[in-house]
Amino acid sequence: MKAVWLAFGAIFIAELGDKTQLAILALTGRGYSAWAVFLGSMLAFAVLTGIAVLIGDWVQARIPTETISKIAGASFVTIGVLMWFGKI
């Protein structure tokens, strides 16, 4: 259960106010059914999350967790620096 709440909290905070929410807001604002937009977005999130979990499980079985953490950290720093200088 701890993993469920940890995943929920991390994803909730990471996705709060992102472009996906704005796209969903725009679709609903255009008059599409709120339930249809909700269902479509939840299906998309479920598929994307499933893919991420499968890839994460595959990577974790082959690469040590410490290495994965270092690669992820370096990737975020690199993206941040590129964004800072307007390259992204």
VMD Tcl script that builds the backbone (N, CA, C; Angstrom):
set m [mol new atoms 264]
animate dup $m
set s [atomselect $m all]
$s set {name element resname resid chain x y z} {
  {N N MET 1 A 0.820 -1.194 0.000}
  {CA C MET 1 A 0.000 0.000 0.000}
  {C C MET 1 A 0.872 1.269 0.000}
  {N N LYS 2 A 2.053 1.160 0.620}
  {CA C LYS 2 A 2.957 2.307 0.649}
  {C C LYS 2 A 3.343 2.723 -0.770}
  {N N ALA 3 A 3.599 1.736 -1.636}
  {CA C ALA 3 A 3.976 2.031 -3.020}
  {C C ALA 3 A 2.842 2.735 -3.762}
  {N N VAL 4 A 1.608 2.367 -3.462}
  {CA C VAL 4 A 0.454 3.000 -4.113}
  {C C VAL 4 A 0.413 4.485 -3.759}
  {N N TRP 5 A 0.527 4.804 -2.479}
  {CA C TRP 5 A 0.471 6.203 -2.043}
  {C C TRP 5 A 1.691 6.995 -2.504}
  {N N LEU 6 A 2.841 6.351 -2.522}
  {CA C LEU 6 A 4.050 7.019 -3.008}
  {C C LEU 6 A 3.910 7.356 -4.494}
  {N N ALA 7 A 3.444 6.395 -5.278}
  {CA C ALA 7 A 3.239 6.626 -6.714}
  {C C ALA 7 A 2.176 7.704 -6.934}
  {N N PHE 8 A 1.082 7.628 -6.187}
  {CA C PHE 8 A 0.025 8.632 -6.325}
  {C C PHE 8 A 0.561 10.026 -6.032}
  {N N GLY 9 A 1.251 10.181 -4.923}
  {CA C GLY 9 A 1.770 11.490 -4.536}
  {C C GLY 9 A 2.766 12.037 -5.536}
  {N N ALA 10 A 3.681 11.189 -5.982}
  {CA C ALA 10 A 4.703 11.631 -6.933}
  {C C ALA 10 A 4.081 12.060 -8.254}
  {N N ILE 11 A 3.174 11.258 -8.773}
  {CA C ILE 11 A 2.538 11.569 -10.052}
  {C C ILE 11 A 1.620 12.771 -9.919}
  {N N PHE 12 A 0.877 12.846 -8.823}
  {CA C PHE 12 A -0.035 13.968 -8.621}
  {C C PHE 12 A 0.723 15.286 -8.623}
  {N N ILE 13 A 1.807 15.347 -7.878}
  {CA C ILE 13 A 2.592 16.577 -7.800}
  {C C ILE 13 A 3.284 16.868 -9.127}
  {N N ALA 14 A 3.841 15.841 -9.765}
  {CA C ALA 14 A 4.558 16.042 -11.025}
  {C C ALA 14 A 3.631 16.510 -12.148}
  {N N GLU 15 A 2.419 16.026 -12.162}
  {CA C GLU 15 A 1.499 16.329 -13.256}
  {C C GLU 15 A 0.607 17.539 -12.986}
  {N N LEU 16 A 0.643 18.077 -11.782}
  {CA C LEU 16 A -0.223 19.192 -11.420}
  {C C LEU 16 A 0.063 20.400 -12.306}
  {N N GLY 17 A -0.936 20.823 -13.071}
  {CA C GLY 17 A -0.804 22.004 -13.912}
  {C C GLY 17 A 0.015 21.812 -15.181}
  {N N ASP 18 A 0.204 20.591 -15.624}
  {CA C ASP 18 A 1.014 20.375 -16.826}
  {C C ASP 18 A 0.169 20.541 -18.096}
  {N N LYS 19 A 0.810 20.393 -19.236}
  {CA C LYS 19 A 0.122 20.615 -20.507}
  {C C LYS 19 A -0.996 19.609 -20.759}
  {N N THR 20 A -0.901 18.420 -20.170}
  {CA C THR 20 A -1.960 17.439 -20.339}
  {C C THR 20 A -3.249 17.936 -19.689}
  {N N GLN 21 A -3.139 18.509 -18.503}
  {CA C GLN 21 A -4.326 19.058 -17.854}
  {C C GLN 21 A -4.924 20.192 -18.669}
  {N N LEU 22 A -4.066 21.016 -19.255}
  {CA C LEU 22 A -4.562 22.114 -20.085}
  {C C LEU 22 A -5.270 21.591 -21.331}
  {N N ALA 23 A -4.757 20.527 -21.913}
  {CA C ALA 23 A -5.402 19.925 -23.081}
  {C C ALA 23 A -6.773 19.356 -22.705}
  {N N ILE 24 A -6.846 18.711 -21.558}
  {CA C ILE 24 A -8.124 18.155 -21.094}
  {C C ILE 24 A -9.112 19.288 -20.814}
  {N N LEU 25 A -8.632 20.353 -20.208}
  {CA C LEU 25 A -9.467 21.520 -19.945}
  {C C LEU 25 A -9.996 22.099 -21.255}
  {N N ALA 26 A -9.128 22.199 -22.257}
  {CA C ALA 26 A -9.531 22.741 -23.554}
  {C C ALA 26 A -10.574 21.858 -24.234}
  {N N LEU 27 A -10.380 20.542 -24.172}
  {CA C LEU 27 A -11.356 19.635 -24.788}
  {C C LEU 27 A -12.722 19.760 -24.124}
  {N N THR 28 A -12.731 19.816 -22.821}
  {CA C THR 28 A -13.999 19.952 -22.103}
  {C C THR 28 A -14.604 21.325 -22.383}
  {N N GLY 29 A -13.766 22.347 -22.464}
  {CA C GLY 29 A -14.233 23.695 -22.740}
  {C C GLY 29 A -14.812 23.872 -24.133}
  {N N ARG 30 A -14.446 22.999 -25.057}
  {CA C ARG 30 A -14.971 23.060 -26.426}
  {C C ARG 30 A -16.346 22.423 -26.548}
  {N N GLY 31 A -16.829 21.916 -25.437}
  {CA C GLY 31 A -18.175 21.361 -25.455}
  {C C GLY 31 A -18.241 19.847 -25.516}
  {N N TYR 32 A -17.085 19.208 -25.528}
  {CA C TYR 32 A -17.114 17.748 -25.496}
  {C C TYR 32 A -17.627 17.284 -24.139}
  {N N SER 33 A -18.257 16.135 -24.117}
  {CA C SER 33 A -18.784 15.584 -22.884}
  {C C SER 33 A -17.665 15.405 -21.856}
  {N N ALA 34 A -17.897 15.908 -20.657}
  {CA C ALA 34 A -16.901 15.788 -19.590}
  {C C ALA 34 A -16.593 14.325 -19.308}
  {N N TRP 35 A -17.604 13.476 -19.330}
  {CA C TRP 35 A -17.380 12.053 -19.066}
  {C C TRP 35 A -16.572 11.402 -20.175}
  {N N ALA 36 A -16.826 11.793 -21.430}
  {CA C ALA 36 A -16.077 11.227 -22.561}
  {C C ALA 36 A -14.611 11.658 -22.487}
  {N N VAL 37 A -14.368 12.930 -22.179}
  {CA C VAL 37 A -12.994 13.417 -22.050}
  {C C VAL 37 A -12.306 12.720 -20.883}
  {N N PHE 38 A -13.016 12.573 -19.766}
  {CA C PHE 38 A -12.459 11.877 -18.599}
  {C C PHE 38 A -12.096 10.445 -18.956}
  {N N LEU 39 A -13.008 9.731 -19.600}
  {CA C LEU 39 A -12.753 8.331 -19.961}
  {C C LEU 39 A -11.586 8.216 -20.935}
  {N N GLY 40 A -11.568 9.064 -21.960}
  {CA C GLY 40 A -10.473 9.025 -22.930}
  {C C GLY 40 A -9.128 9.330 -22.304}
  {N N SER 41 A -9.097 10.336 -21.433}
  {CA C SER 41 A -7.823 10.691 -20.794}
  {C C SER 41 A -7.376 9.610 -19.820}
  {N N MET 42 A -8.296 9.001 -19.106}
  {CA C MET 42 A -7.925 7.922 -18.183}
  {C C MET 42 A -7.405 6.703 -18.934}
  {N N LEU 43 A -8.014 6.394 -20.073}
  {CA C LEU 43 A -7.519 5.274 -20.880}
  {C C LEU 43 A -6.106 5.560 -21.389}
  {N N ALA 44 A -5.883 6.797 -21.840}
  {CA C ALA 44 A -4.546 7.170 -22.317}
  {C C ALA 44 A -3.522 7.073 -21.188}
  {N N PHE 45 A -3.869 7.605 -20.013}
  {CA C PHE 45 A -2.958 7.523 -18.863}
  {C C PHE 45 A -2.687 6.072 -18.478}
  {N N ALA 46 A -3.721 5.224 -18.523}
  {CA C ALA 46 A -3.545 3.814 -18.159}
  {C C ALA 46 A -2.584 3.117 -19.120}
  {N N VAL 47 A -2.750 3.367 -20.415}
  {CA C VAL 47 A -1.863 2.743 -21.413}
  {C C VAL 47 A -0.426 3.236 -21.235}
  {N N LEU 48 A -0.263 4.557 -21.107}
  {CA C LEU 48 A 1.084 5.112 -20.934}
  {C C LEU 48 A 1.742 4.630 -19.644}
  {N N THR 49 A 0.970 4.547 -18.581}
  {CA C THR 49 A 1.506 4.066 -17.314}
  {C C THR 49 A 1.890 2.593 -17.423}
  {N N GLY 50 A 1.068 1.809 -18.091}
  {CA C GLY 50 A 1.387 0.398 -18.298}
  {C C GLY 50 A 2.693 0.216 -19.057}
  {N N ILE 51 A 2.878 1.014 -20.102}
  {CA C ILE 51 A 4.120 0.953 -20.867}
  {C C ILE 51 A 5.306 1.332 -19.981}
  {N N ALA 52 A 5.150 2.409 -19.210}
  {CA C ALA 52 A 6.240 2.847 -18.322}
  {C C ALA 52 A 6.583 1.785 -17.291}
  {N N VAL 53 A 5.577 1.132 -16.734}
  {CA C VAL 53 A 5.817 0.084 -15.736}
  {C C VAL 53 A 6.542 -1.098 -16.365}
  {N N LEU 54 A 6.117 -1.510 -17.545}
  {CA C LEU 54 A 6.774 -2.643 -18.211}
  {C C LEU 54 A 8.228 -2.324 -18.543}
  {N N ILE 55 A 8.461 -1.136 -19.086}
  {CA C ILE 55 A 9.839 -0.749 -19.411}
  {C C ILE 55 A 10.668 -0.606 -18.138}
  {N N GLY 56 A 10.069 0.012 -17.109}
  {CA C GLY 56 A 10.781 0.159 -15.834}
  {C C GLY 56 A 11.147 -1.173 -15.222}
  {N N ASP 57 A 10.247 -2.136 -15.294}
  {CA C ASP 57 A 10.518 -3.470 -14.762}
  {C C ASP 57 A 11.633 -4.145 -15.546}
  {N N TRP 58 A 11.606 -3.990 -16.862}
  {CA C TRP 58 A 12.632 -4.586 -17.710}
  {C C TRP 58 A 13.996 -3.959 -17.417}
  {N N VAL 59 A 14.046 -2.619 -17.320}
  {CA C VAL 59 A 15.305 -1.920 -17.056}
  {C C VAL 59 A 15.838 -2.275 -15.671}
  {N N GLN 60 A 14.954 -2.281 -14.680}
  {CA C GLN 60 A 15.356 -2.559 -13.290}
  {C C GLN 60 A 15.971 -3.948 -13.154}
  {N N ALA 61 A 15.520 -4.891 -13.955}
  {CA C ALA 61 A 16.047 -6.252 -13.889}
  {C C ALA 61 A 17.451 -6.353 -14.495}
  {N N ARG 62 A 17.854 -5.336 -15.275}
  {CA C ARG 62 A 19.127 -5.399 -15.973}
  {C C ARG 62 A 20.159 -4.372 -15.525}
  {N N ILE 63 A 19.691 -3.280 -14.917}
  {CA C ILE 63 A 20.592 -2.195 -14.514}
  {C C ILE 63 A 20.388 -1.920 -13.025}
  {N N PRO 64 A 21.474 -1.780 -12.262}
  {CA C PRO 64 A 21.337 -1.507 -10.828}
  {C C PRO 64 A 20.559 -0.210 -10.561}
  {N N THR 65 A 19.767 -0.204 -9.496}
  {CA C THR 65 A 18.936 0.939 -9.141}
  {C C THR 65 A 19.757 2.213 -8.985}
  {N N GLU 66 A 20.934 2.105 -8.393}
  {CA C GLU 66 A 21.788 3.288 -8.201}
  {C C GLU 66 A 22.168 3.905 -9.547}
  {N N THR 67 A 22.464 3.082 -10.525}
  {CA C THR 67 A 22.812 3.571 -11.860}
  {C C THR 67 A 21.613 4.249 -12.512}
  {N N ILE 68 A 20.442 3.653 -12.369}
  {CA C ILE 68 A 19.216 4.242 -12.920}
  {C C ILE 68 A 18.976 5.613 -12.304}
  {N N SER 69 A 19.145 5.730 -10.992}
  {CA C SER 69 A 18.947 7.010 -10.300}
  {C C SER 69 A 19.925 8.066 -10.810}
  {N N LYS 70 A 21.170 7.676 -11.009}
  {CA C LYS 70 A 22.170 8.625 -11.506}
  {C C LYS 70 A 21.849 9.063 -12.931}
  {N N ILE 71 A 21.429 8.146 -13.769}
  {CA C ILE 71 A 21.069 8.481 -15.151}
  {C C ILE 71 A 19.860 9.416 -15.162}
  {N N ALA 72 A 18.857 9.110 -14.344}
  {CA C ALA 72 A 17.661 9.961 -14.272}
  {C C ALA 72 A 18.023 11.358 -13.785}
  {N N GLY 73 A 18.843 11.441 -12.744}
  {CA C GLY 73 A 19.261 12.738 -12.219}
  {C C GLY 73 A 20.031 13.541 -13.243}
  {N N ALA 74 A 20.965 12.904 -13.926}
  {CA C ALA 74 A 21.758 13.585 -14.955}
  {C C ALA 74 A 20.864 14.048 -16.105}
  {N N SER 75 A 19.871 13.242 -16.450}
  {CA C SER 75 A 18.946 13.612 -17.526}
  {C C SER 75 A 18.152 14.857 -17.163}
  {N N PHE 76 A 17.643 14.912 -15.931}
  {CA C PHE 76 A 16.873 16.080 -15.493}
  {C C PHE 76 A 17.742 17.336 -15.456}
  {N N VAL 77 A 18.969 17.190 -14.974}
  {CA C VAL 77 A 19.876 18.343 -14.931}
  {C C VAL 77 A 20.176 18.814 -16.354}
  {N N THR 78 A 20.447 17.889 -17.250}
  {CA C THR 78 A 20.743 18.238 -18.642}
  {C C THR 78 A 19.565 18.962 -19.282}
  {N N ILE 79 A 18.366 18.442 -19.096}
  {CA C ILE 79 A 17.171 19.086 -19.656}
  {C C ILE 79 A 16.997 20.477 -19.059}
  {N N GLY 80 A 17.209 20.615 -17.751}
  {CA C GLY 80 A 17.106 21.918 -17.098}
  {C C GLY 80 A 18.092 22.927 -17.654}
  {N N VAL 81 A 19.334 22.516 -17.847}
  {CA C VAL 81 A 20.360 23.413 -18.396}
  {C C VAL 81 A 20.001 23.805 -19.826}
  {N N LEU 82 A 19.567 22.847 -20.630}
  {CA C LEU 82 A 19.180 23.156 -22.011}
  {C C LEU 82 A 17.993 24.116 -22.049}
  {N N MET 83 A 17.037 23.921 -21.148}
  {CA C MET 83 A 15.895 24.838 -21.091}
  {C C MET 83 A 16.348 26.232 -20.639}
  {N N TRP 84 A 17.272 26.285 -19.691}
  {CA C TRP 84 A 17.773 27.561 -19.178}
  {C C TRP 84 A 18.376 28.406 -20.313}
  {N N PHE 85 A 19.098 27.742 -21.192}
  {CA C PHE 85 A 19.758 28.446 -22.282}
  {C C PHE 85 A 18.907 28.500 -23.558}
  {N N GLY 86 A 17.656 28.087 -23.469}
  {CA C GLY 86 A 16.729 28.199 -24.600}
  {C C GLY 86 A 16.965 27.233 -25.728}
  {N N LYS 87 A 17.602 26.120 -25.453}
  {CA C LYS 87 A 17.891 25.128 -26.480}
  {C C LYS 87 A 16.750 24.131 -26.641}
  {N N ILE 88 A 15.817 24.145 -25.719}
  {CA C ILE 88 A 14.643 23.248 -25.791}
  {C C ILE 88 A 13.407 24.107 -25.772}
}
mol reanalyze $m
mol bondsrecalc $m
mol representation Tube
mol addrep $m
